[in-house]
Amino acid sequence: NSMKRFLFVTLLIVLALTACAPKAAEPAASVLKVGDKTYTPDALKALGESQATFKDVTYVGVPMTTLLKDACIDPSAVTIVKAVASDGFTVNYESALFSREDTLVAYARVDGPLGEDEGSFRMVLPDQEGKLNPRMLVEIIAIP
């Protein structure tokens, strides 16, 4: 009988602690942080539409320089652009790469949305190796 009481009290304590535990953060709505601004796919779409192809897939997005300017960052004052993925993976691009007209922050494929494994945003640098085209992009950091 005392064992049942002990288990019952333990169960009540566990339930109480579980109810009071902080809830897991809801996944942020699909946003990309650039400087002090955040962008949704629709906000990027409003900046215009360019296309670039990587590994036989044509992506739709915004040129990096257009995005930087919209975020009040002067691309000519930037030495490195760091792309940060949701899993912590980062890639640094020097000016020769990030200032190309076909370097895009993609928000869609020409034939529909980005793939589920790509997240809401991805970098697209045609003719560059895969690691320079990270998926699940969450932040762009401009380094002077």
DSSP file with accessible surface (Angstrom, degrees, kcal/mol):
  #  RESIDUE AA STRUCTURE BP1 BP2  ACC     N-H-->O    O-->H-N    N-H-->O    O-->H-N    TCO  KAPPA ALPHA  PHI   PSI    X-CA   Y-CA   Z-CA
    1    1 A N     >        0   0  167      0, 0.0     4,-2.1     0, 0.0     5,-0.1   0.000 360.0 360.0 360.0 -42.8    0.0    0.0    0.0
    2    2 A S  H  >  +     0   0  101      1,-0.2     4,-2.5     2,-0.2     5,-0.1   0.834 360.0  55.7 -67.0 -29.6    2.8    2.4    0.8
    3    3 A M  H  > S+     0   0  122      2,-0.2     4,-2.6     1,-0.2    -1,-0.2   0.920 107.3  48.7 -66.9 -42.1    4.5    1.6   -2.5
    4    4 A K  H  > S+     0   0  161      2,-0.2     4,-2.6     1,-0.2    -2,-0.2   0.919 111.9  49.4 -62.5 -42.0    1.3    2.5   -4.3
    5    5 A R  H  X S+     0   0  186     -4,-2.1     4,-2.8     2,-0.2     5,-0.2   0.928 110.7  50.1 -63.0 -43.9    1.1    5.8   -2.4
    6    6 A F  H  X S+     0   0  127     -4,-2.5     4,-2.7     1,-0.2    -2,-0.2   0.936 112.7  46.4 -59.7 -46.7    4.8    6.5   -3.2
    7    7 A L  H  X S+     0   0  100     -4,-2.6     4,-2.7     2,-0.2    -1,-0.2   0.911 112.5  50.8 -63.6 -40.6    4.2    5.8   -6.9
    8    8 A F  H  X S+     0   0  123     -4,-2.6     4,-2.4     2,-0.2    -2,-0.2   0.945 112.7  45.1 -63.5 -46.0    1.1    8.0   -6.9
    9    9 A V  H  X S+     0   0   69     -4,-2.8     4,-2.4     2,-0.2    -2,-0.2   0.925 113.4  50.8 -64.7 -42.0    2.8   10.9   -5.2
   10   10 A T  H  X S+     0   0   53     -4,-2.7     4,-2.7    -5,-0.2    -1,-0.2   0.932 109.9  50.3 -61.0 -43.8    5.8   10.5   -7.6
   11   11 A L  H  X S+     0   0   98     -4,-2.7     4,-2.7     1,-0.2     5,-0.2   0.924 109.6  50.7 -61.4 -43.5    3.5   10.5  -10.6
   12   12 A L  H  X S+     0   0   87     -4,-2.4     4,-2.5     2,-0.2    -1,-0.2   0.916 111.0  48.9 -60.9 -41.6    1.8   13.7   -9.3
   13   13 A I  H  X S+     0   0   93     -4,-2.4     4,-2.8     2,-0.2     5,-0.2   0.942 111.5  48.8 -64.6 -45.3    5.1   15.4   -8.9
   14   14 A V  H  X S+     0   0   74     -4,-2.7     4,-2.6     1,-0.2    -2,-0.2   0.931 112.6  48.2 -61.2 -44.6    6.3   14.4  -12.4
   15   15 A L  H  X S+     0   0  100     -4,-2.7     4,-2.5     1,-0.2    -1,-0.2   0.919 111.8  49.7 -62.9 -41.3    3.0   15.7  -13.9
   16   16 A A  H  X S+     0   0   55     -4,-2.5     4,-1.6    -5,-0.2    -2,-0.2   0.930 112.6  46.7 -63.7 -44.4    3.2   19.0  -12.0
   17   17 A L  H  X S+     0   0  116     -4,-2.8     4,-0.9     1,-0.2    -2,-0.2   0.910 111.9  50.9 -64.9 -39.8    6.8   19.5  -13.1
   18   18 A T  H >< S+     0   0   90     -4,-2.6     3,-0.7    -5,-0.2    -2,-0.2   0.926 109.2  50.8 -63.9 -41.6    6.0   18.7  -16.7
   19   19 A A  H 3< S+     0   0   70     -4,-2.5    -1,-0.2     1,-0.2    -2,-0.2   0.835 113.8  45.4 -65.7 -31.0    3.1   21.1  -16.7
   20   20 A C  H 3< S+     0   0  107     -4,-1.6    -1,-0.2    -5,-0.2    -2,-0.2   0.538  88.2 110.0 -90.2  -8.1    5.3   23.9  -15.4
   21   21 A A  S << S-     0   0   46     -4,-0.9     2,-0.0    -3,-0.7    -3,-0.0  -0.370  82.8 -96.8 -67.9 146.5    8.2   23.2  -17.7
   22   22 A P        -     0   0  125      0, 0.0     2,-0.2     0, 0.0    -1,-0.1  -0.393  43.7-113.8 -62.5 140.2    8.8   25.8  -20.4
   23   23 A K        -     0   0  159      1,-0.1     3,-0.1    -3,-0.1     2,-0.0  -0.473  34.2 -97.5 -73.9 147.4    7.2   24.9  -23.7
   24   24 A A        -     0   0   90     -2,-0.2    -1,-0.1     1,-0.1     2,-0.0  -0.391  51.7 -97.1 -61.4 140.0    9.4   24.1  -26.6
   25   25 A A        -     0   0   96      1,-0.1    -1,-0.1    -3,-0.1     3,-0.1  -0.350  37.1-115.7 -61.7 135.7    9.7   27.2  -28.8
   26   26 A E        -     0   0  165      1,-0.1    -1,-0.1    -3,-0.1     3,-0.1  -0.470  44.1 -92.5 -64.9 143.6    7.3   27.1  -31.7
   27   27 A P        -     0   0  114      0, 0.0    -1,-0.1     0, 0.0     3,-0.1  -0.412  50.0-107.6 -60.1 133.4    9.3   27.0  -34.9
   28   28 A A        -     0   0   82      1,-0.1     3,-0.2    -3,-0.1    -3,-0.0  -0.329  39.4 -97.0 -60.2 142.8    9.8   30.6  -36.0
   29   29 A A        -     0   0   78      1,-0.2     2,-0.7    -3,-0.1    -1,-0.1  -0.283  65.6 -72.3 -54.3 151.4    7.7   31.5  -39.0
   30   30 A S  S    S+     0   0   55     -3,-0.1     2,-0.3    89,-0.0    -1,-0.2  -0.313  80.3 156.6 -56.6  98.3    9.9   31.2  -42.0
   31   31 A V        -     0   0   52     -2,-0.7     2,-0.4    -3,-0.2     9,-0.2  -0.951  34.4-154.6-130.1 151.0   12.2   34.2  -41.5
   32   32 A L  E     -A   39   0A   0      7,-2.4     7,-2.4    -2,-0.3     2,-0.5  -0.991  16.7-143.4-121.4 126.6   15.6   35.2  -42.7
   33   33 A K  E     +Ab  38 139A  86    105,-2.5   107,-2.9    -2,-0.4     2,-0.4  -0.802  22.1 173.1 -94.1 127.9   17.6   37.7  -40.6
   34   34 A V  E >   -Ab  37 140A   0      3,-2.9     3,-2.3    -2,-0.5   107,-0.2  -0.951  64.6 -50.2-134.2 110.5   19.8   40.1  -42.5
   35   35 A G  T 3  S-     0   0   26    105,-1.1    37,-0.1    -2,-0.4   105,-0.1  -0.415 122.1 -21.8  60.4-128.3   21.4   42.9  -40.4
   36   36 A D  T 3  S+     0   0  165     35,-0.4     2,-0.3    -2,-0.1    -1,-0.3   0.362 125.4  82.8 -92.7   3.6   18.6   44.4  -38.3
   37   37 A K  E <   -A   34   0A  81     -3,-2.3    -3,-2.9    34,-0.1     2,-0.4  -0.759  61.4-150.9-109.3 155.8   15.8   43.2  -40.6
   38   38 A T  E     -A   33   0A  93     -2,-0.3     2,-0.4    -5,-0.2    -5,-0.2  -0.952  12.7-159.0-121.9 148.3   13.9   40.0  -41.0
   39   39 A Y  E     -A   32   0A   6     -7,-2.4    -7,-2.4    -2,-0.4     3,-0.0  -0.968   8.0-157.0-128.8 140.8   12.4   38.7  -44.2
   40   40 A T     >  -     0   0   60     -2,-0.4     4,-2.3    -9,-0.2     5,-0.2  -0.633  43.8 -99.9 -98.7 167.9    9.7   36.2  -45.0
   41   41 A P  H  > S+     0   0   36      0, 0.0     4,-2.6     0, 0.0     5,-0.2   0.919 127.0  51.7 -55.4 -39.6    9.6   34.5  -48.4
   42   42 A D  H  > S+     0   0  114      1,-0.2     4,-1.9     2,-0.2     5,-0.1   0.878 106.7  52.9 -65.5 -36.1    6.9   37.0  -49.5
   43   43 A A  H  > S+     0   0   35      2,-0.2     4,-0.6     1,-0.2    -1,-0.2   0.900 110.9  46.7 -66.3 -38.5    9.1   39.9  -48.4
   44   44 A L  H >< S+     0   0    0     -4,-2.3     3,-1.5     1,-0.2     4,-0.3   0.922 108.8  55.2 -66.3 -42.0   11.9   38.6  -50.5
   45   45 A K  H >< S+     0   0  106     -4,-2.6     3,-1.6     1,-0.3    -2,-0.2   0.879 101.3  59.1 -57.5 -36.7    9.5   38.1  -53.4
   46   46 A A  H 3< S+     0   0   86     -4,-1.9    -1,-0.3     1,-0.3    -2,-0.2   0.714  95.9  63.7 -66.9 -19.1    8.6   41.7  -53.1
   47   47 A L  T << S-     0   0   47     -3,-1.5    -1,-0.3    -4,-0.6     2,-0.2   0.555 120.3 -90.0 -81.6  -7.5   12.2   42.7  -53.7
   48   48 A G    <   -     0   0   33     -3,-1.6     2,-0.4    -4,-0.3    -1,-0.3  -0.651  38.5 -91.4 124.0 178.7   12.1   41.2  -57.2
   49   49 A E        +     0   0  124     -2,-0.2     2,-0.3    -3,-0.1    13,-0.2  -0.987  35.5 166.8-140.5 123.5   12.8   37.9  -58.9
   50   50 A S  E     -E   61   0B  43     11,-2.6    11,-2.4    -2,-0.4     2,-0.4  -0.885  22.2-138.8-125.4 163.0   15.9   36.5  -60.4
   51   51 A Q  E     +E   60   0B 105     -2,-0.3     2,-0.3     9,-0.2     9,-0.2  -0.942  20.6 170.3-125.9 147.6   16.7   33.0  -61.5
   52   52 A A  E     -E   59   0B   7      7,-1.7     7,-3.5    -2,-0.4     2,-0.4  -0.979  23.3-134.4-150.1 149.2   19.8   30.9  -61.2
   53   53 A T  E     +E   58   0B  64     -2,-0.3     2,-0.4     5,-0.3    74,-0.3  -0.905  21.0 174.4-114.2 132.3   20.5   27.2  -61.8
   54   54 A F  E >  S-E   57   0B  17      3,-2.5     3,-1.5    -2,-0.4    -2,-0.0  -0.995  74.1 -11.6-134.6 125.4   22.4   24.8  -59.5
   55   55 A K  T 3  S-     0   0  153     -2,-0.4    -1,-0.1     1,-0.3     3,-0.1   0.918 128.9 -52.7  50.4  50.9   22.7   21.1  -60.2
   56   56 A D  T 3  S+     0   0  163      1,-0.2     2,-0.5    -3,-0.0    -1,-0.3   0.635 115.7 112.6  65.0  14.3   20.0   21.2  -62.9
   57   57 A V  E <   -E   54   0B  37     -3,-1.5    -3,-2.5    53,-0.0     2,-0.6  -0.980  59.4-144.3-116.3 129.3   17.5   22.9  -60.6
   58   58 A T  E     -E   53   0B  41     -2,-0.5    52,-2.8    -5,-0.2    53,-0.4  -0.839  20.0-161.8 -95.7 123.7   16.4   26.5  -61.4
   59   59 A Y  E     -EF  52 109B   7     -7,-3.5    -7,-1.7    -2,-0.6     2,-0.4  -0.724  11.1-143.0-104.7 154.0   15.8   28.6  -58.3
   60   60 A V  E     +EF  51 108B   9     48,-2.9    47,-2.4    -2,-0.3    48,-1.5  -0.955  44.9 112.8-115.0 131.9   14.0   31.8  -57.9
   61   61 A G  E     -EF  50 106B   0    -11,-2.4   -11,-2.6    -2,-0.4    45,-0.3  -0.909  60.4 -70.8-169.9-162.3   15.3   34.4  -55.5
   62   62 A V  E     - F   0 105B   0     43,-2.1    43,-2.5    -2,-0.3   -14,-0.1  -0.937  47.6-108.4-116.4 133.9   16.9   37.8  -54.8
   63   63 A P  E  >  - F   0 104B  19      0, 0.0     4,-2.2     0, 0.0     3,-0.3  -0.325  29.9-122.0 -58.4 141.8   20.4   38.7  -55.7
   64   64 A M  H  > S+     0   0    0     39,-2.4     4,-2.7    36,-0.3     5,-0.2   0.890 111.5  53.7 -54.6 -42.1   22.6   39.0  -52.6
   65   65 A T  H  > S+     0   0   28     33,-0.4     4,-2.4    35,-0.3    -1,-0.2   0.894 107.6  50.7 -65.0 -36.7   23.5   42.6  -53.3
   66   66 A T  H  > S+     0   0   52     -3,-0.3     4,-2.3     2,-0.2    -1,-0.2   0.926 111.5  48.6 -63.5 -43.0   19.8   43.6  -53.7
   67   67 A L  H  X S+     0   0    0     -4,-2.2     4,-1.7     2,-0.2    -2,-0.2   0.928 110.9  49.7 -64.4 -44.5   19.1   42.0  -50.3
   68   68 A L  H  <>S+     0   0    0     -4,-2.7     5,-2.6     1,-0.2    -2,-0.2   0.939 111.0  49.5 -60.3 -46.0   22.0   43.7  -48.6
   69   69 A K  H ><5S+     0   0  137     -4,-2.4     3,-1.9     1,-0.2    -1,-0.2   0.914 109.1  52.0 -60.5 -41.9   21.0   47.1  -50.0
   70   70 A D  H 3<5S+     0   0   55     -4,-2.3    -1,-0.2     1,-0.3    -2,-0.2   0.841 106.3  54.5 -64.5 -29.8   17.4   46.6  -48.8
   71   71 A A  T 3<5S-     0   0    9     -4,-1.7   -35,-0.4    -3,-0.2    -1,-0.3   0.239 123.9-107.4 -86.6  14.1   18.7   45.7  -45.3
   72   72 A C  T < 5S+     0   0  118     -3,-1.9     2,-0.5     1,-0.2    -3,-0.2   0.834  78.3 134.1  63.2  35.7   20.5   49.1  -45.4
   73   73 A I      < -     0   0   32     -5,-2.6    -1,-0.2    -6,-0.1    -2,-0.2  -0.977  55.4-134.9-116.4 125.0   23.9   47.4  -45.8
   74   74 A D    >   -     0   0   92     -2,-0.5     3,-2.0     1,-0.2     4,-0.3  -0.701   9.9-153.6 -79.9 110.9   26.3   48.9  -48.5
   75   75 A P  G >  S+     0   0   15      0, 0.0     3,-1.5     0, 0.0    -1,-0.2   0.827  93.5  60.0 -56.4 -31.3   27.7   45.9  -50.4
   76   76 A S  G 3  S+     0   0  105      1,-0.3    -2,-0.0    -3,-0.1    19,-0.0   0.695 102.6  53.1 -71.9 -15.2   30.8   47.8  -51.3
   77   77 A A  G <  S+     0   0   61     -3,-2.0     2,-0.5    67,-0.1    -1,-0.3   0.379  92.9  93.3 -95.8   3.5   31.6   48.2  -47.6
   78   78 A V    <   +     0   0   13     -3,-1.5     3,-0.1    -4,-0.3    17,-0.1  -0.845  44.5 178.0-104.1 130.9   31.3   44.5  -47.0
   79   79 A T  S    S+     0   0   83     64,-2.7    16,-0.8    -2,-0.5     2,-0.4   0.826  74.1  17.6 -91.7 -43.2   34.4   42.2  -47.1
   80   80 A I  E     -DC  94 143A  42     63,-2.0    63,-3.2    14,-0.2     2,-0.5  -0.987  59.3-156.1-133.7 139.6   32.7   38.9  -46.2
   81   81 A V  E     -DC  93 142A   0     12,-2.4    12,-3.0    -2,-0.4     2,-0.5  -0.984  16.0-156.6-111.9 126.8   29.1   37.7  -46.2
   82   82 A K  E     -DC  92 141A  62     59,-3.2    59,-2.9    -2,-0.5     2,-0.5  -0.919   0.2-156.8-106.1 124.2   28.4   34.8  -43.8
   83   83 A A  E     -DC  91 140A   0      8,-2.9     8,-1.9    -2,-0.5     2,-0.5  -0.882  10.1-161.0 -98.6 130.1   25.5   32.6  -44.5
   84   84 A V  E     -DC  90 139A  23     55,-2.8    54,-3.1    -2,-0.5    55,-1.6  -0.958   1.5-154.3-118.1 126.1   24.1   30.7  -41.5
   85   85 A A  E >   - C   0 137A   4      4,-3.1     3,-2.2    -2,-0.5    52,-0.2  -0.544  32.5-106.7 -93.3 162.9   21.9   27.6  -41.7
   86   86 A S  T 3  S+     0   0   74     50,-2.5    51,-0.1     1,-0.3    50,-0.1   0.763 119.5  56.2 -62.6 -23.9   19.5   26.5  -39.0
   87   87 A D  T 3  S-     0   0  111     49,-0.2    -1,-0.3     2,-0.1     3,-0.1   0.374 124.3-100.9 -90.1   6.8   21.8   23.6  -38.0
   88   88 A G  S <  S+     0   0   51     -3,-2.2    -2,-0.1     1,-0.3     2,-0.1   0.308  74.9 143.8  94.4  -9.4   24.7   26.0  -37.4
   89   89 A F        -     0   0   88     -5,-0.1    -4,-3.1     1,-0.0     2,-0.3  -0.416  29.6-169.3 -63.3 135.2   26.5   25.4  -40.7
   90   90 A T  E     -D   84   0A  62     -6,-0.2     2,-0.4    -3,-0.1    -6,-0.2  -0.951  16.1-168.0-129.4 152.4   28.1   28.5  -42.0
   91   91 A V  E     -D   83   0A  13     -8,-1.9    -8,-2.9    -2,-0.3     2,-0.5  -0.998  12.6-147.4-135.7 134.0   29.7   29.6  -45.2
   92   92 A N  E     -D   82   0A  87     -2,-0.4     2,-0.5   -10,-0.2   -10,-0.2  -0.886  12.3-164.5-102.2 134.0   31.8   32.8  -45.8
   93   93 A Y  E     -D   81   0A   0    -12,-3.0   -12,-2.4    -2,-0.5     2,-0.1  -0.970   8.9-145.0-117.7 130.1   31.7   34.4  -49.2
   94   94 A E  E >>  -D   80   0A 124     -2,-0.5     4,-2.3   -14,-0.2     3,-1.9  -0.415  39.5 -91.5 -84.5 170.1   34.2   37.0  -50.3
   95   95 A S  H 3> S+     0   0   58    -16,-0.8     4,-2.1     1,-0.3     5,-0.2   0.829 122.5  63.7 -52.6 -39.4   33.1   39.9  -52.5
   96   96 A A  H 34 S+     0   0   68      1,-0.2    -1,-0.3     2,-0.2     4,-0.1   0.819 115.1  32.6 -59.0 -27.9   33.9   38.1  -55.7
   97   97 A L  H X4 S+     0   0   33     -3,-1.9     3,-1.1     2,-0.1    -2,-0.2   0.888 119.5  45.7 -93.9 -49.2   31.2   35.5  -54.9
   98   98 A F  H 3< S+     0   0    1     -4,-2.3   -33,-0.4     1,-0.2    -3,-0.2   0.778 110.1  55.3 -72.6 -19.6   28.5   37.4  -53.0
   99   99 A S  T 3< S+     0   0   54     -4,-2.1    -1,-0.2    -5,-0.3    -3,-0.1   0.526  79.0 115.7 -91.8  -0.5   28.5   40.3  -55.5
  100  100 A R  S X  S-     0   0   60     -3,-1.1     3,-1.4    -5,-0.2   -36,-0.3  -0.375  72.1-128.2 -65.5 143.9   27.8   38.2  -58.5
  101  101 A E  T 3  S+     0   0  175      1,-0.3    -1,-0.1   -38,-0.1    -3,-0.0   0.788 108.6  51.9 -63.1 -27.7   24.5   38.9  -60.2
  102  102 A D  T 3  S+     0   0   54    -39,-0.1     2,-0.8    24,-0.1    -1,-0.3   0.328  78.9 106.7 -97.1  10.4   23.6   35.2  -60.1
  103  103 A T    <   -     0   0    0     -3,-1.4   -39,-2.4    22,-0.1     2,-0.3  -0.800  57.2-179.3 -85.3 111.5   24.4   34.7  -56.4
  104  104 A L  E     -FG  63 124B   0     20,-2.5    20,-2.4    -2,-0.8     2,-0.7  -0.832  42.5-141.4-117.4 151.8   20.8   34.4  -55.0
  105  105 A V  E     -FG  62 123B   0    -43,-2.5   -43,-2.1    -2,-0.3     2,-0.2  -0.961  42.9-149.8 -99.9 106.5   19.0   33.9  -51.8
  106  106 A A  E     +FG  61 122B   0     16,-3.2    16,-1.5    -2,-0.7   -45,-0.3  -0.589  33.0 173.0 -87.4 143.7   16.4   31.6  -53.1
  107  107 A Y  E    S+     0   0B  15    -47,-2.4     7,-0.5    -2,-0.2     2,-0.3   0.341  70.5   9.6-123.1  -1.0   12.8   31.3  -51.8
  108  108 A A  E     -FH  60 113B  18    -48,-1.5   -48,-2.9     5,-0.2     2,-0.3  -0.978  69.2-110.9-163.5 168.2   11.4   29.0  -54.4
  109  109 A R  E >   -FH  59 112B  70      3,-3.4     3,-2.0    -2,-0.3   -50,-0.3  -0.785  38.4-112.6-101.4 157.9   12.1   26.8  -57.4
  110  110 A V  T 3  S+     0   0   78    -52,-2.8   -51,-0.1    -2,-0.3    -1,-0.1   0.830 119.9  45.2 -61.5 -26.1   11.0   27.9  -60.8
  111  111 A D  T 3  S-     0   0  135    -53,-0.4    -1,-0.3     1,-0.2   -52,-0.1   0.241 131.3 -54.0-102.4  13.4    8.5   24.9  -60.8
  112  112 A G  E <  S-H  109   0B  27     -3,-2.0    -3,-3.4     3,-0.0    -1,-0.2  -0.963  86.4 -16.7 149.3-163.0    7.2   25.4  -57.2
  113  113 A P  E    S-H  108   0B 112      0, 0.0    -5,-0.2     0, 0.0    -2,-0.1  -0.185  75.0 -85.9 -70.8 165.1    8.3   25.8  -53.6
  114  114 A L        -     0   0   19     -7,-0.5     5,-0.1     6,-0.1    -5,-0.0  -0.310  57.7 -90.2 -61.9 154.7   11.7   24.8  -52.3
  115  115 A G    >>  -     0   0   19      1,-0.1     3,-2.1    -3,-0.1     4,-0.6  -0.285  34.6-111.1 -65.9 154.7   12.1   21.2  -51.3
  116  116 A E  G >4 S+     0   0  199      1,-0.3     3,-0.9     2,-0.2    -1,-0.1   0.864 119.8  53.9 -56.6 -36.6   11.3   20.3  -47.7
  117  117 A D  G 34 S+     0   0   91      1,-0.2    -1,-0.3     2,-0.0    18,-0.1   0.544 102.2  60.6 -77.1  -4.4   14.9   19.5  -47.0
  118  118 A E  G <4 S-     0   0    1     -3,-2.1    18,-2.9     1,-0.2    19,-0.4   0.601  93.9-148.4 -95.4 -14.8   15.9   23.0  -48.3
  119  119 A G    <<  -     0   0   28     -3,-0.9    -1,-0.2    -4,-0.6    -5,-0.1  -0.355  47.2 -51.2  76.8-160.0   13.9   25.0  -45.7
  120  120 A S  S    S+     0   0   39     17,-0.2     2,-0.3     1,-0.2    -1,-0.2   0.707 123.8  24.9 -86.9 -21.5   12.4   28.4  -46.6
  121  121 A F        +     0   0    2     -3,-0.4    16,-2.3    16,-0.2    15,-0.3  -0.989  61.3 174.7-142.3 150.4   15.6   29.9  -48.0
  122  122 A R  E     -G  106   0B  17    -16,-1.5   -16,-3.2    -2,-0.3     2,-0.3  -0.985  32.1-112.1-150.6 155.1   18.8   28.7  -49.5
  123  123 A M  E     -G  105   0B   0     11,-2.4     2,-0.4    -2,-0.3   -18,-0.2  -0.664  27.5-162.9 -82.9 143.9   21.9   30.1  -51.1
  124  124 A V  E     +G  104   0B   0    -20,-2.4   -20,-2.5    -2,-0.3     9,-0.1  -0.964  17.6 166.3-132.2 113.7   22.4   29.5  -54.8
  125  125 A L    >   -     0   0    0     -2,-0.4     3,-1.5   -22,-0.2   -22,-0.1  -0.894  31.4-140.1-123.5  95.6   25.8   30.0  -56.4
  126  126 A P  T 3  S+     0   0    8      0, 0.0   -72,-0.2     0, 0.0     3,-0.1  -0.188  83.2  16.7 -55.3 148.2   25.7   28.5  -59.8
  127  127 A D  T 3  S+     0   0  149    -74,-0.3     2,-0.3     1,-0.2   -73,-0.1   0.653 101.9 113.8  64.7  16.2   28.9   26.6  -60.8
  128  128 A Q  S <  S-     0   0   56     -3,-1.5    -1,-0.2     1,-0.1    -3,-0.1  -0.847  75.8 -89.7-113.0 158.8   30.1   26.4  -57.2
  129  129 A E    >   -     0   0  116     -2,-0.3     3,-1.9     1,-0.1     4,-0.2  -0.176  42.8-103.4 -65.4 159.1   30.6   23.3  -55.1
  130  130 A G  G >  S+     0   0   33      1,-0.3     3,-2.3     2,-0.2    -1,-0.1   0.820 115.7  63.3 -53.9 -40.0   27.7   22.1  -53.0
  131  131 A K  G 3  S+     0   0  128      1,-0.3    -1,-0.3     2,-0.1    -2,-0.1   0.728  97.7  59.0 -65.2 -15.5   29.0   23.3  -49.7
  132  132 A L  G <  S+     0   0   22     -3,-1.9    -1,-0.3     1,-0.2    -2,-0.2   0.410  98.5  62.7 -89.0   3.4   28.7   26.9  -51.0
  133  133 A N  S <  S-     0   0    2     -3,-2.3    -1,-0.2    -4,-0.2    -2,-0.1  -0.477  78.6-176.4-122.1  58.1   25.0   26.4  -51.6
  134  134 A P        -     0   0    9      0, 0.0   -11,-2.4     0, 0.0     3,-0.2  -0.244  11.8-146.0 -65.6 148.1   23.7   25.8  -48.1
  135  135 A R  S    S+     0   0  103    -13,-0.2   -49,-0.2     1,-0.2   -13,-0.2  -0.454  73.8  41.8 -98.4 175.8   20.1   25.0  -47.4
  136  136 A M  S    S-     0   0   57    -18,-2.9   -50,-2.5   -15,-0.3   -14,-0.2   0.874  77.4-169.9  53.9  43.1   17.9   26.0  -44.4
  137  137 A L  E     + C   0  85A   4    -16,-2.3   -52,-0.3   -19,-0.4   -16,-0.2  -0.415  22.0 163.7 -67.6 132.7   19.3   29.5  -44.4
  138  138 A V  E     +     0   0A  57    -54,-3.1  -105,-2.5     1,-0.3     2,-0.3   0.544  59.7  23.6-123.9 -18.1   18.3   31.6  -41.3
  139  139 A E  E     -bC  33  84A  57    -55,-1.6   -55,-2.8  -107,-0.2     2,-0.5  -0.993  48.7-158.6-155.2 144.5   20.7   34.5  -41.2
  140  140 A I  E     -bC  34  83A   1   -107,-2.9  -105,-1.1    -2,-0.3     2,-0.5  -0.995  17.9-165.1-119.3 125.1   23.0   36.6  -43.4
  141  141 A I  E     - C   0  82A  57    -59,-2.9   -59,-3.2    -2,-0.5     2,-0.5  -0.960   7.2-152.0-115.6 123.6   25.8   38.4  -41.6
  142  142 A A  E     - C   0  81A  27     -2,-0.5   -61,-0.2   -61,-0.2    -2,-0.0  -0.841  10.7-162.9 -95.5 125.0   27.7   41.2  -43.4
  143  143 A I  E       C   0  80A  64    -63,-3.2   -64,-2.7    -2,-0.5   -63,-2.0  -0.940 360.0 360.0-112.0 121.9   31.2   41.7  -42.1
  144  144 A P              0   0  120      0, 0.0   -66,-0.2     0, 0.0   -67,-0.1  -0.189 360.0 360.0 -63.3 360.0   33.0   44.9  -42.9
